[in-house]
Amino acid sequence: MLEKLFTSGIRADIMSLLFNNPEEKFYVREIARLTNKNPSGVKRELDKLYQMGLLISEKEGNLKYFTVNTSSTLFPELKGLIAKSLGLPGALKSVLKASEAKTAFIYGPYADDTNLPSLDLFIVCDSNHIGKILSEIENRFGRTIRYTLMSALEYKTKKKAGDRQLKKLIAAKKILLLGRL
C-alpha cells in the first residue's frame, strides 16, 4: 500500500490539499488550479486515491467532487504524516490557498526561529472564514497564530498610498507563503 501511496509529486500535492481541508470538497479543475498541476494528471491521481479508499467522490450536475474519506482507517495517520512532512508553513500555505487567499506571509520572530510557540501571519483575502481554519491549525501544531487579515482592495489601496505600517511589514524579514508583494 505505501509504495502505491507515495509514487508521485502530483499525488503528494493533492493529498496535502485534501487532507489539510477534510471538510471541503473540490472538483478536478479546481484541484489542478490550486496545486498548479495538469488537470489530466490530477484526474489520474484522484482516481487512484479513490480506488485505494482514501477519497470519496460525488457527482453534482456535470462536476465530480472529491473529498477525503475521513472514515478510512488510514485517515488520522495520513493526516498526521502529511502535517509533519509539510510543517506549519506548508500546512498554512495549503489551507490559505484553498481559502483563495491572494497573499500570505509569516513575519516577526518566527521568521528567524521556527521553534517559537507563536507566529504572526499577514493575509490578503476576501474570505471571512479564515479564523476557523487557523484555529484548527493552531490546535494541530500547538502554536498560537496571531493574524492580520486585509481585503484585497484594502491592501491595494494602502500599498498604493504608501502606508507606512504596510511598507515596514513588507520590508521586514518574512516567510512568503502565497502571492507577491
The 8 nearest C-alpha neighbors of each residue, nearest first, counted from 0:
[[1, 3, 2, 4, 51, 5, 6, 73],
 [2, 0, 4, 3, 5, 6, 51, 77],
 [1, 3, 4, 0, 5, 6, 7, 51],
 [4, 2, 0, 1, 5, 6, 47, 51],
 [3, 5, 1, 2, 6, 0, 48, 10],
 [6, 4, 7, 2, 3, 1, 11, 10],
 [5, 7, 4, 3, 2, 8, 10, 11],
 [8, 6, 10, 9, 5, 11, 4, 44],
 [7, 9, 11, 10, 12, 6, 5, 13],
 [8, 10, 12, 7, 11, 13, 41, 36],
 [11, 9, 13, 7, 8, 12, 44, 14],
 [10, 12, 8, 14, 9, 13, 15, 7],
 [13, 11, 15, 9, 10, 14, 16, 34],
 [14, 12, 10, 16, 15, 11, 17, 9],
 [15, 13, 17, 11, 16, 12, 18, 10],
 [14, 16, 12, 13, 18, 17, 19, 11],
 [15, 17, 13, 14, 19, 93, 18, 12],
 [16, 18, 20, 14, 19, 15, 21, 67],
 [17, 19, 21, 20, 15, 14, 78, 16],
 [18, 20, 16, 17, 15, 21, 94, 90],
 [19, 21, 17, 18, 23, 22, 16, 94],
 [22, 20, 18, 23, 67, 17, 19, 66],
 [21, 23, 20, 24, 66, 67, 17, 19],
 [24, 22, 21, 20, 66, 25, 17, 67],
 [23, 25, 66, 65, 64, 22, 26, 21],
 [26, 24, 64, 65, 29, 30, 66, 23],
 [25, 27, 64, 29, 63, 28, 65, 30],
 [28, 26, 30, 29, 42, 31, 38, 25],
 [29, 27, 31, 30, 38, 26, 32, 41],
 [28, 30, 32, 26, 31, 27, 33, 25],
 [31, 29, 33, 27, 28, 32, 34, 25],
 [30, 32, 36, 28, 38, 34, 29, 35],
 [33, 31, 35, 29, 30, 34, 28, 36],
 [34, 32, 30, 35, 31, 29, 96, 97],
 [33, 35, 31, 36, 32, 30, 12, 13],
 [34, 36, 32, 31, 33, 37, 30, 38],
 [37, 35, 31, 34, 38, 32, 41, 9],
 [36, 38, 40, 39, 31, 41, 35, 32],
 [39, 37, 41, 31, 40, 28, 42, 36],
 [40, 38, 42, 41, 37, 43, 31, 27],
 [41, 39, 43, 37, 42, 38, 44, 9],
 [40, 42, 38, 44, 39, 43, 45, 31],
 [43, 41, 45, 39, 40, 44, 38, 27],
 [42, 44, 40, 46, 41, 45, 39, 47],
 [45, 43, 47, 41, 46, 42, 10, 48],
 [46, 44, 42, 48, 47, 43, 49, 41],
 [45, 47, 49, 43, 44, 48, 50, 42],
 [48, 46, 44, 50, 49, 45, 51, 43],
 [49, 47, 51, 45, 50, 46, 53, 54],
 [48, 50, 54, 46, 52, 47, 51, 53],
 [51, 49, 47, 52, 48, 46, 53, 54],
 [52, 50, 48, 49, 53, 47, 54, 0],
 [53, 51, 49, 50, 54, 48, 71, 68],
 [52, 54, 68, 48, 51, 49, 67, 71],
 [55, 53, 67, 49, 68, 66, 52, 48],
 [56, 54, 66, 68, 65, 67, 49, 57],
 [57, 55, 65, 64, 66, 54, 63, 58],
 [58, 56, 64, 63, 59, 65, 55, 62],
 [57, 59, 63, 62, 64, 60, 56, 61],
 [60, 58, 62, 61, 63, 57, 64, 26],
 [61, 59, 62, 58, 63, 57, 64, 26],
 [60, 62, 59, 63, 58, 64, 26, 57],
 [63, 61, 59, 60, 58, 64, 26, 27],
 [62, 64, 58, 57, 26, 59, 56, 61],
 [65, 63, 26, 25, 57, 56, 24, 58],
 [66, 64, 56, 25, 24, 55, 26, 54],
 [65, 67, 24, 55, 54, 23, 68, 56],
 [68, 66, 54, 21, 69, 17, 55, 53],
 [67, 69, 54, 53, 70, 55, 71, 66],
 [68, 70, 71, 74, 67, 21, 75, 53],
 [69, 71, 68, 72, 74, 73, 67, 53],
 [72, 70, 74, 73, 69, 68, 53, 52],
 [71, 73, 74, 70, 75, 69, 76, 53],
 [74, 72, 71, 76, 75, 77, 53, 70],
 [73, 75, 77, 71, 76, 72, 69, 78],
 [76, 74, 78, 77, 73, 79, 72, 69],
 [75, 77, 79, 78, 73, 74, 80, 72],
 [78, 76, 80, 74, 79, 75, 73, 81],
 [77, 79, 75, 81, 76, 80, 18, 74],
 [80, 78, 82, 76, 77, 81, 83, 75],
 [81, 79, 77, 83, 82, 78, 76, 84],
 [80, 82, 84, 78, 83, 79, 77, 85],
 [81, 83, 79, 85, 80, 84, 86, 78],
 [84, 82, 80, 86, 81, 85, 79, 87],
 [83, 85, 81, 82, 86, 80, 89, 79],
 [86, 84, 89, 82, 83, 90, 81, 87],
 [85, 87, 83, 89, 84, 88, 82, 90],
 [86, 88, 90, 89, 91, 85, 140, 82],
 [89, 87, 91, 90, 86, 92, 176, 85],
 [90, 88, 85, 92, 91, 86, 87, 93],
 [89, 91, 93, 87, 92, 88, 85, 86],
 [92, 90, 88, 89, 94, 93, 95, 87],
 [93, 91, 89, 95, 176, 90, 94, 96],
 [92, 94, 90, 96, 91, 95, 16, 89],
 [95, 93, 97, 91, 96, 92, 98, 19],
 [96, 94, 98, 92, 97, 100, 93, 91],
 [95, 97, 99, 93, 98, 94, 100, 92],
 [96, 98, 94, 99, 95, 93, 33, 16],
 [99, 97, 95, 96, 100, 94, 126, 129],
 [100, 98, 96, 97, 101, 95, 124, 126],
 [99, 101, 124, 95, 98, 96, 102, 123],
 [102, 100, 123, 178, 124, 99, 177, 103],
 [103, 101, 178, 177, 123, 100, 122, 179],
 [104, 102, 122, 177, 176, 121, 123, 175],
 [103, 105, 175, 176, 121, 174, 120, 173],
 [104, 106, 120, 174, 173, 119, 121, 175],
 [107, 105, 173, 110, 119, 120, 172, 104],
 [106, 108, 109, 110, 119, 105, 173, 118],
 [107, 109, 110, 111, 112, 106, 118, 115],
 [110, 108, 112, 113, 111, 118, 107, 115],
 [109, 111, 108, 173, 106, 107, 112, 174],
 [112, 110, 109, 108, 113, 107, 172, 173],
 [111, 113, 109, 114, 110, 115, 108, 107],
 [114, 112, 109, 115, 110, 111, 108, 116],
 [115, 113, 112, 116, 109, 117, 111, 142],
 [114, 116, 113, 117, 109, 112, 118, 108],
 [117, 115, 142, 143, 114, 118, 141, 113],
 [118, 116, 143, 142, 115, 144, 119, 109],
 [117, 119, 144, 109, 145, 143, 120, 105],
 [118, 120, 145, 106, 146, 105, 144, 107],
 [119, 121, 146, 105, 104, 145, 106, 147],
 [120, 122, 147, 104, 103, 146, 148, 105],
 [123, 121, 103, 148, 102, 124, 147, 149],
 [122, 124, 149, 102, 101, 150, 151, 100],
 [125, 123, 100, 150, 126, 101, 151, 122],
 [124, 126, 150, 151, 127, 123, 100, 149],
 [127, 125, 124, 128, 129, 98, 99, 100],
 [126, 128, 129, 125, 130, 124, 148, 131],
 [127, 129, 130, 126, 131, 132, 98, 133],
 [128, 130, 132, 131, 127, 133, 126, 98],
 [131, 129, 133, 132, 128, 134, 127, 146],
 [132, 130, 134, 133, 129, 128, 135, 136],
 [131, 133, 129, 135, 134, 130, 136, 128],
 [132, 134, 136, 130, 135, 131, 137, 129],
 [135, 133, 137, 131, 132, 136, 130, 138],
 [134, 136, 138, 132, 133, 137, 139, 131],
 [137, 135, 139, 133, 138, 134, 140, 132],
 [138, 136, 134, 142, 141, 135, 140, 139],
 [139, 137, 141, 135, 136, 140, 134, 142],
 [138, 140, 136, 137, 141, 135, 142, 82],
 [141, 139, 137, 142, 138, 136, 87, 82],
 [140, 142, 138, 137, 139, 143, 116, 136],
 [143, 141, 137, 116, 117, 140, 144, 138],
 [142, 144, 117, 137, 116, 118, 145, 141],
 [145, 143, 118, 117, 119, 146, 142, 137],
 [146, 144, 119, 120, 118, 143, 147, 117],
 [145, 147, 120, 119, 121, 144, 148, 122],
 [146, 148, 121, 122, 120, 149, 145, 119],
 [149, 147, 122, 123, 121, 146, 150, 124],
 [148, 150, 123, 154, 122, 124, 153, 151],
 [151, 149, 125, 124, 153, 152, 123, 154],
 [152, 150, 154, 153, 123, 124, 155, 125],
 [151, 153, 155, 150, 154, 156, 149, 157],
 [152, 154, 156, 150, 155, 151, 157, 149],
 [155, 153, 151, 157, 152, 156, 158, 149],
 [154, 156, 152, 158, 153, 157, 159, 151],
 [155, 157, 153, 159, 154, 158, 152, 160],
 [158, 156, 160, 162, 154, 159, 155, 153],
 [157, 159, 161, 155, 160, 156, 154, 162],
 [158, 160, 156, 161, 157, 155, 162, 154],
 [159, 161, 157, 158, 162, 156, 155, 163],
 [162, 160, 158, 159, 163, 157, 166, 165],
 [161, 163, 157, 165, 160, 164, 158, 166],
 [162, 164, 166, 165, 161, 167, 168, 157],
 [165, 163, 167, 166, 162, 168, 169, 161],
 [164, 166, 168, 167, 162, 163, 169, 158],
 [167, 165, 163, 169, 168, 164, 170, 162],
 [166, 168, 164, 170, 165, 169, 163, 171],
 [169, 167, 165, 171, 166, 170, 164, 106],
 [168, 170, 166, 167, 171, 165, 180, 172],
 [169, 171, 167, 168, 166, 172, 173, 165],
 [172, 170, 168, 169, 173, 167, 106, 107],
 [171, 173, 106, 110, 170, 107, 174, 169],
 [172, 174, 106, 110, 105, 175, 171, 104],
 [173, 175, 105, 104, 110, 176, 106, 172],
 [174, 176, 104, 177, 173, 103, 105, 178],
 [177, 175, 104, 103, 92, 174, 88, 178],
 [178, 176, 102, 103, 175, 92, 101, 104],
 [179, 177, 102, 101, 103, 180, 176, 175],
 [178, 180, 102, 177, 101, 175, 103, 176],
 [179, 178, 169, 102, 175, 103, 177, 158]]
